[in-house]
Amino acid sequence: MRSPRWGTAGATLIAAALAVSACGSGSGSNAAGGAYGTGGYGAGGYGSSSTTGAGTMAQTTALKTESTGAGTVLASSSGMTLYYYSHDKPGSGKSACSGSCASAWPPLTGTVQAPAGVKLPGPIGTITRQGGVHQVTVNGYPMYTYSGDRSPGQASGNNASGAWHVISVSGGKPSSGGLLKVEMTSAGKVLANPHGMTVYYYGADKPGSGTSACTGSCAKAWPAVVAPVRLPAGLMLPGPLGVIVRPNGVRQVTVNGYPLYRYAGDKAPGQASGNGAGGEWHVIKL
């Protein structure tokens, strides 16, 4: 390193503040925001469905939990962060997001079940969208992914226009953390997060201080790498792994006392476009 509770059942919804458009791209955030609500399924409630599309039988897949800049959130079976839309009316059997909105916020479809050991704030069900597509609901709210999220662990749509929110969860199997990776980039061989995204340290941070100098708009452009993580066998770092707790409760990984970050400008593993930004942001070369 170079020197210098939504609803019941015990799950809590924490929506992190993020100033992005409801149907546009966004960036990660660490601040707390919106609330899920407690609406139920209504008189004509929905039960679990074993169909998808226009009634075709489908295999049930398990939802997941993912560590993100907004905390531990509910995710699709492929690991993509799930969102609810506050303009939807839980239990109405309808979605308020269609057309271009549904292009930016694709509905979660198929047949799903809760992650192992995770208590959701309400039952899983479905609504039927125009065209006969069955959209998954949780506690009566339709579920969506966000087109601005490119890989698991991202939650860049959180609090978009104050209307889109992640579903924070607790419980599940104890995790030893995602495995950090090594990636080849234009800056050389560097440390990357468990999803392969290059990680950075910030020259303005004071190692060992237990705090981060990157907050507000900075934290949107440079989301925290969230604990827990673990090292691949044989990988030597310039210092020990550690954790700091950010003001909103997010546990951020440190190396040699420096908090670690991703860069919103990197869209895929192998990119390191934030290296040298402002003379302050640096990759961790291996």
C-alpha positions, 0 to 999 in steps of 0.5 A: 500500500502506498503511504501517505424493521420493516414489518414484523418477523424481526427483520428491519428495513433500512433504506440508504439515502441516494439522489438518483432518478426513479428510472435512471442510473444511480450510485451507492450510498451509506446513509439511512433513509425510507421505510417499507411500511406494514401493509398486508395482502388485503382481502384477496391475498396472494399465496405462494405460486408454482408458476411463472409467465403465463402459467408454465411450471417452474423450478423454485429457487432460493432468494439470497442475502448480500452484503452491500453499501446499504447493509445486508439486503435481500437479493435474487437467486443470482445475487442481485439486490431486490427493491420495493417501490413505495408508490405500489400499494401492498396487497392491491395485486398491481404494480405502479411500475410499467413501461420505461419504469419497468425497463429500468426496474425489471420485475422479479419473476419466477418461483422463489423461497426465502433464504435459509434461516432468514425470517422475512417480514411477510409471506412470499406471493405473486401478482399477475402483470399485464401479459400474464407475467407473475411478479414475486411479492414480499409482504404484498409489495412487488419485488424489482431489481435495478438495471443500474446494478451490474453485479451482486453486492451493488445497491445503487438504486437505493432511495432513488427519488425517495421511492425505491428501497432495499430490503434489509434483512438479518438472520440466516447462516453465520457467514465467514465472509466473501473471498477477496480476489486478485484481478489483473487490471491496467494498474497491474495485479490488484486486490478486488472484492468478492465480486471481482471489483477493484478496491481502493484506499483513500489518501485522506484517510488516517490509518488506524483512526477507526473513521472514514474521511469519505462521506456524503457525495464522496461515499456515493462515488466510492462505496465502502467494501462491506465486511465480512470478507476473508483472504484466499490461501497464500495471499499476502497483504500489506497489513492485517484485515480489520473493520471500522463501523461507519456512522450508519452502522455499516461495517467497512473492511480495512487493510493495514488500517485503511478503509477500503472502497469500490469505485462507481466508475468501474463497471466490471471486474478488471477495471481500475478507472479510479486509480490515481483519481484526485491524486488521492485514490489508489489501488492495492497492488499485489 
